[in-house]
Amino acid sequence: MNYQILARKYRPKYFKEIIGQNHIITSICNAISIKRIHHAWLLSGTRGIGKTTIGRLLAKSLNCQKNISAIPCRKCIVCREIEQGTSLDFIEIDAASRTKIEDMREILDNIYYAPIKSRFKIYLIDEVHMLSRYSFNALLKTLEEPPKHVKFILATTEIEKIPKTIISRCLYFTLNILSEEDIFNYLKFVLNNENINFDIDALKIISEYAKGSMRDALNLLEHAISFSKNNINLKNINEMLSIPSKKNVYLLTKFLLEKNSKKMMFLLNKMDKINIEWENVLIEVLRILHHIAMIKTYPLEWNENIYKNYQYDIKEIAHKKNKKNIQICYKILLDGRKNLTFSPNHKIGVKMTLLQAITEIKKEIS
C-alpha cells in the first residue's frame, strides 16, 4: 500500500487553500487577474508556512494550458507534470546543495532556451540564501533583465542573508508565522477528514508546539496518530512530547509564587521519575504565568486558558499575587531557559532557575 504522509496529502491545491497568508495571496491573484506579472518573486519566512507551495501554485497558474489564471485547471498535462514534479519547464533548485558558481552558471546558461511545452520556463530556487557571493553576482544581471519566457521564484528562511541588490530586483513578500488558532482549526479539519478520534486539549498542545509551522504541525500530528493508535488524547501527547502534566505544572507554579521551595523541590524530584524534557517544564510554567498575567490584566476577556480543570485555581492565584512577582518570575524563567545549554544538564538548570526566582521574589518583598 502506498501511504501518503499528511503534509503531502493535505498540501494546498489552490491559492484559496493557503492558510494565514491572505495579503500575499490577494496580491498574487490580483496581479495574475490583471496580467501584471512580475519576472521575479522573493518569498521569505520560517519553515513550513507555504513558500514552496505558493511557488508551485504560481508556476501552475502561469503555465496552465487552459489560460493564465489564479485558478489553474489541474487537468492539463502541464499542471499535472508540475504537481508530480516531472515538468521540464518548472525547475526546482535546492540552493543548499548547489551553492557553487559553476552550478549557477550551468543554470543560467540554459535559461535562453525556450520552454519545451509551457508558456514560461520557471525557476524555483529554494533556500536561496545558501548561494555563494559569486553565485548571487552571477544571478544578479539575469534577475534584472531575464528573457521574456523566464520567471524566477526565490524562497528563503533567512532574508537577512540575501543581498539587497537581489531583493530590489524582485517582488518581495514576507510570509506570516501561522497562529495557533489557524493551525488548530486545520488539524481539526484533517482529523475529522481522516475519521480519527482526538481530544481538543491534545490538539491545542500540538498547535502550540508546532511554533507557527503547518508542516511541523502535520508531522507532529502524524507522530501522534501512530503513537496513540488513532485515538489522540492529552496523556498520549504529553508522553509523546515529554511534557509534564497540567496538574504538575499548575502545582509547580503555585509553589513557586508561594515561595515554597521545599514543596517545589519535592515535586520536581517526583517529576524526575517520569519521562519529561526539562526545558518543557520551564516552557509550560511560562505559559501558565502568561495566563495568570492576562487574567489579572483582562479578567473579563481572557478565555484562552487550556487548563480547564484548574481555571478556578489559576484565577485564585491571579487574584492573590501581585503583577510584579509574576513579571519577576517570568523574566527569570525566560533567562533561565536561554541559559540551559550552559548548565551541567537541563534538570540542574531548571531547578536552579526556579530557586533563583523564589530568591528574587523574597528580595522584592523584603
C-alpha positions as CSV (number, residue, x, y, z in Angstrom):
1,M,0.0,0.0,0.0
2,N,1.4,3.4,-1.0
3,Y,0.8,5.6,2.1
4,Q,0.9,9.4,1.6
5,I,2.0,11.4,4.6
6,L,-0.3,14.1,5.8
7,A,2.0,17.0,4.9
8,R,1.8,15.9,1.2
9,K,-1.8,14.7,1.2
10,Y,-3.1,18.0,2.5
11,R,-0.8,20.3,0.6
12,P,-2.9,23.1,-0.8
13,K,-4.0,22.6,-4.5
14,Y,-5.3,26.1,-5.0
15,F,-4.4,29.6,-3.7
16,K,-7.6,29.8,-1.7
17,E,-6.5,26.8,0.4
18,I,-3.3,28.6,1.6
19,I,-3.8,29.4,5.3
20,G,-2.7,32.6,7.1
21,Q,-1.2,34.4,4.1
22,N,-4.2,36.4,2.8
23,H,-2.3,39.6,2.0
24,I,0.2,37.7,-0.2
25,I,-2.4,35.5,-1.9
26,T,-4.6,38.5,-2.7
27,S,-1.7,40.4,-4.3
28,I,-0.6,37.4,-6.4
29,C,-4.1,36.5,-7.5
30,N,-4.9,40.2,-8.4
31,A,-1.6,40.5,-10.4
32,I,-2.4,37.3,-12.3
33,S,-6.0,38.5,-13.0
34,I,-5.0,41.9,-14.4
35,K,-1.9,40.3,-16.2
36,R,0.6,42.4,-14.3
37,I,3.1,39.5,-13.9
38,H,6.5,40.3,-12.5
39,H,9.6,38.4,-13.7
40,A,10.8,37.5,-10.1
41,W,9.2,36.8,-6.8
42,L,11.0,36.5,-3.4
43,L,9.2,34.7,-0.6
44,S,10.7,34.8,2.9
45,G,9.5,33.3,6.2
46,T,10.1,30.5,8.6
47,R,9.9,26.8,7.6
48,G,6.6,25.1,6.8
49,I,4.4,28.1,6.2
50,G,3.8,27.8,2.4
51,K,6.8,29.3,0.5
52,T,7.4,26.4,-1.8
53,T,3.7,25.6,-2.1
54,I,3.0,29.2,-3.2
55,G,5.8,28.9,-5.7
56,R,4.3,25.7,-7.2
57,L,0.8,27.2,-7.4
58,L,2.3,30.3,-9.1
59,A,4.0,28.0,-11.6
60,K,0.7,26.2,-12.4
61,S,-1.1,29.5,-12.7
62,L,1.3,30.9,-15.2
63,N,1.8,27.8,-17.3
64,C,-1.7,26.2,-17.2
65,Q,-2.5,25.3,-20.9
66,K,-6.1,26.5,-20.4
67,N,-5.1,30.1,-19.6
68,I,-3.0,32.2,-17.3
69,S,-5.3,32.1,-14.2
70,A,-5.2,32.3,-10.4
71,I,-7.3,29.1,-10.6
72,P,-5.3,26.6,-12.7
73,C,-7.3,23.7,-14.2
74,R,-5.1,20.9,-12.6
75,K,-6.2,18.7,-15.5
76,C,-3.9,19.7,-18.4
77,I,-0.6,17.9,-18.9
78,V,1.4,20.9,-17.7
79,C,-0.5,21.3,-14.4
80,R,-0.2,17.5,-13.8
81,E,3.5,17.5,-14.5
82,I,4.2,20.4,-12.1
83,E,2.2,18.6,-9.4
84,Q,4.1,15.4,-10.0
85,G,7.5,17.1,-10.2
86,T,8.2,15.9,-13.7
87,S,7.9,19.2,-15.6
88,L,10.9,20.1,-17.7
89,D,9.9,23.8,-17.8
90,F,9.5,24.1,-14.0
91,I,12.9,23.7,-12.5
92,E,13.1,23.3,-8.7
93,I,16.6,24.0,-7.3
94,D,17.8,23.4,-3.8
95,A,20.4,26.2,-3.3
96,A,21.7,24.4,-0.2
97,S,23.2,21.7,-2.4
98,R,24.1,23.9,-5.4
99,T,26.0,26.8,-3.9
100,K,28.9,26.9,-6.2
101,I,29.4,29.5,-9.0
102,E,29.7,26.6,-11.5
103,D,26.2,25.4,-10.6
104,M,24.7,28.8,-11.1
105,R,26.5,29.3,-14.4
106,E,25.1,25.9,-15.6
107,I,21.6,27.0,-14.7
108,L,21.9,30.5,-16.3
109,D,23.4,29.1,-19.5
110,N,20.2,27.2,-20.1
111,I,17.7,30.0,-19.5
112,Y,17.9,31.3,-23.0
113,Y,16.5,28.1,-24.5
114,A,12.7,28.3,-25.0
115,P,10.4,26.2,-22.8
116,I,9.5,22.8,-24.2
117,K,5.7,22.6,-23.5
118,S,4.9,25.5,-21.4
119,R,4.3,29.3,-21.6
120,F,7.2,30.1,-19.4
121,K,10.4,28.4,-18.1
122,I,10.1,28.9,-14.3
123,Y,12.9,28.5,-11.8
124,L,12.1,27.9,-8.2
125,I,15.2,28.4,-6.1
126,D,14.6,27.2,-2.5
127,E,16.8,28.3,0.4
128,V,18.3,30.9,-1.9
129,H,20.3,32.5,0.9
130,M,22.7,29.5,0.7
131,L,24.1,30.6,-2.6
132,S,27.7,31.9,-2.5
133,R,28.5,35.6,-3.1
134,Y,29.8,34.7,-6.6
135,S,26.6,32.8,-7.4
136,F,24.5,35.9,-6.3
137,N,26.6,38.1,-8.6
138,A,26.0,35.7,-11.5
139,L,22.3,35.7,-10.8
140,L,22.0,39.5,-10.4
141,K,22.2,40.6,-14.0
142,T,19.8,37.8,-15.2
143,L,17.3,38.8,-12.5
144,E,17.4,42.4,-13.7
145,E,16.8,41.6,-17.4
146,P,15.7,37.9,-17.9
147,P,14.4,36.6,-21.2
148,K,10.7,37.1,-21.6
149,H,10.0,33.4,-21.3
150,V,11.7,33.1,-17.9
151,K,10.3,33.7,-14.4
152,F,12.2,33.3,-11.1
153,I,10.7,32.4,-7.7
154,L,13.1,32.6,-4.8
155,A,12.4,31.2,-1.3
156,T,14.3,31.8,1.8
157,T,14.1,31.3,5.6
158,E,16.9,33.9,6.2
159,I,16.2,37.1,4.3
160,E,19.0,39.0,6.1
161,K,21.5,36.9,4.1
162,I,20.1,37.9,0.7
163,P,22.0,40.8,-0.9
164,K,19.8,44.0,-1.1
165,T,20.7,44.2,-4.8
166,I,18.8,40.8,-5.3
167,I,15.9,41.9,-3.1
168,S,15.4,45.1,-5.1
169,R,15.0,43.2,-8.3
170,C,12.2,41.0,-7.0
171,L,8.6,41.4,-5.9
172,Y,9.2,40.7,-2.2
173,F,6.7,39.1,0.2
174,T,7.2,38.2,3.8
175,L,5.0,35.2,4.9
176,N,3.4,35.3,8.3
177,I,4.1,32.8,11.1
178,L,0.8,30.9,11.4
179,S,-1.3,31.5,14.5
180,E,-2.0,28.6,16.9
181,E,-5.7,29.1,16.2
182,D,-5.2,28.7,12.4
183,I,-3.1,25.5,13.0
184,F,-5.6,24.1,15.5
185,N,-8.5,24.6,13.1
186,Y,-6.7,23.0,10.2
187,L,-5.5,20.0,12.3
188,K,-9.1,19.6,13.4
189,F,-10.3,19.5,9.8
190,V,-7.6,16.9,8.9
191,L,-8.5,14.6,11.8
192,N,-12.2,14.9,11.0
193,N,-11.5,14.1,7.4
194,E,-9.4,11.1,8.4
195,N,-12.0,9.9,10.9
196,I,-9.6,9.9,13.8
197,N,-10.7,10.5,17.4
198,F,-9.0,13.3,19.3
199,D,-9.2,15.5,22.5
200,I,-9.4,19.2,21.9
201,D,-6.8,19.9,24.6
202,A,-4.3,17.5,23.0
203,L,-4.8,19.2,19.6
204,K,-4.1,22.6,21.2
205,I,-0.8,21.3,22.6
206,I,0.2,20.1,19.1
207,S,-0.7,23.6,17.7
208,E,1.4,25.3,20.4
209,Y,4.5,23.0,19.8
210,A,4.3,23.5,16.0
211,K,5.7,27.0,16.7
212,G,3.8,28.6,13.7
213,S,4.8,26.0,11.1
214,M,2.0,24.0,9.4
215,R,4.4,21.4,8.2
216,D,5.7,20.8,11.7
217,A,2.2,20.6,13.0
218,L,1.2,18.0,10.4
219,N,4.4,16.0,11.2
220,L,3.6,16.1,14.9
221,L,0.1,15.0,14.1
222,E,1.4,12.1,12.1
223,H,3.6,11.1,15.0
224,A,0.6,11.5,17.4
225,I,-1.7,9.3,15.3
226,S,0.9,6.5,15.2
227,F,1.7,6.9,18.9
228,S,-1.9,6.9,20.1
229,K,-3.2,4.3,17.6
230,N,-5.8,6.7,16.1
231,N,-7.0,8.0,19.5
232,I,-5.2,11.2,20.2
233,N,-5.6,12.2,23.9
234,L,-3.9,14.5,26.4
235,K,-2.0,11.8,28.2
236,N,-0.5,10.4,24.9
237,I,0.5,13.8,23.7
238,N,2.2,14.7,27.0
239,E,4.1,11.4,26.9
240,M,5.0,11.8,23.2
241,L,6.3,15.4,23.6
242,S,7.8,14.7,27.1
243,I,5.6,17.4,28.6
244,P,4.8,17.5,32.4
245,S,1.1,17.0,33.2
246,K,-1.1,20.1,33.6
247,K,-1.6,19.2,37.3
248,N,2.1,19.2,37.9
249,V,2.6,22.5,36.0
250,Y,-0.2,24.1,38.0
251,L,1.2,22.9,41.3
252,L,4.8,23.9,40.4
253,T,3.6,27.4,39.5
254,K,1.6,27.6,42.7
255,F,4.6,26.6,44.9
256,L,6.8,29.0,43.0
257,L,4.6,32.0,43.6
258,E,4.0,30.9,47.2
259,K,7.9,30.8,47.6
260,N,7.6,27.3,48.9
261,S,10.9,25.8,47.8
262,K,10.6,22.6,49.8
263,K,7.3,21.6,48.1
264,M,8.6,22.7,44.7
265,M,11.8,20.6,45.0
266,F,9.8,17.6,46.2
267,L,7.5,17.9,43.1
268,L,10.5,18.3,40.8
269,N,12.1,15.2,42.2
270,K,8.8,13.3,41.7
271,M,8.6,14.5,38.1
272,D,12.2,13.3,37.6
273,K,10.9,9.7,37.7
274,I,8.7,10.2,34.6
275,N,9.8,10.8,31.1
276,I,9.9,14.6,30.7
277,E,12.1,17.0,28.7
278,W,13.2,19.5,31.4
279,E,13.2,22.5,29.1
280,N,9.4,21.8,28.7
281,V,9.0,22.4,32.4
282,L,10.1,26.0,32.0
283,I,8.1,26.4,28.8
284,E,4.8,25.2,30.5
285,V,5.4,27.3,33.6
286,L,6.0,30.3,31.4
287,R,2.7,29.6,29.7
288,I,0.7,29.5,32.9
289,L,2.4,32.7,34.2
290,H,1.3,34.3,31.0
291,H,-2.3,33.1,31.6
292,I,-2.2,34.5,35.2
293,A,-0.8,37.8,34.0
294,M,-3.6,38.1,31.3
295,I,-6.3,37.2,33.8
296,K,-5.0,40.0,36.1
297,T,-4.9,42.4,33.2
298,Y,-8.1,41.4,31.3
299,P,-10.2,39.5,33.8
300,L,-13.4,39.7,31.8
301,E,-12.0,39.0,28.4
302,W,-9.3,36.3,28.8
303,N,-10.8,33.0,27.9
304,E,-8.0,31.2,26.1
305,N,-6.8,29.1,29.1
306,I,-6.5,25.4,28.2
307,Y,-6.1,24.4,31.9
308,K,-9.8,23.9,32.2
309,N,-9.6,21.7,35.3
310,Y,-7.6,24.4,37.1
311,Q,-9.3,27.5,35.7
312,Y,-10.8,28.5,39.1
313,D,-7.4,27.9,40.9
314,I,-5.5,29.9,38.3
315,K,-7.9,32.8,38.8
316,E,-7.4,32.5,42.5
317,I,-3.6,32.7,42.1
318,A,-4.1,35.7,39.8
319,H,-6.3,37.4,42.5
320,K,-3.8,36.9,45.3
321,K,-0.4,37.5,43.7
322,N,0.8,40.9,42.6
323,K,1.8,41.6,39.0
324,K,5.4,42.4,39.9
325,N,6.1,39.0,41.3
326,I,4.6,37.4,38.2
327,Q,6.8,39.5,36.0
328,I,9.9,38.8,38.0
329,C,9.3,35.0,37.7
330,Y,8.6,35.3,34.0
331,K,11.8,37.2,33.3
332,I,14.0,34.8,35.4
333,L,12.5,31.7,33.8
334,L,12.9,33.2,30.3
335,D,16.5,34.0,31.0
336,G,17.0,30.6,32.6
337,R,15.6,28.9,29.5
338,K,18.1,30.8,27.3
339,N,21.0,29.6,29.6
340,L,20.0,25.9,29.9
341,T,22.7,24.9,27.5
342,F,25.4,26.3,29.9
343,S,24.2,24.3,32.9
344,P,25.7,20.9,33.7
345,N,22.4,19.4,32.5
346,H,18.8,20.7,31.9
347,K,17.5,19.3,35.2
348,I,20.0,21.2,37.2
349,G,19.4,24.3,35.1
350,V,15.6,24.2,35.7
351,K,15.9,23.6,39.4
352,M,18.4,26.5,39.9
353,T,16.3,28.8,37.8
354,L,13.2,28.1,39.9
355,L,15.2,28.6,43.1
356,Q,16.6,31.9,41.8
357,A,13.0,33.1,41.0
358,I,11.9,32.4,44.6
359,T,15.0,34.2,46.0
360,E,14.2,37.3,43.8
361,I,10.6,37.4,44.9
362,K,11.7,37.2,48.6
363,K,14.1,40.1,48.0
364,E,11.4,42.1,46.4
365,I,9.1,41.6,49.5
366,S,11.8,42.4,52.0
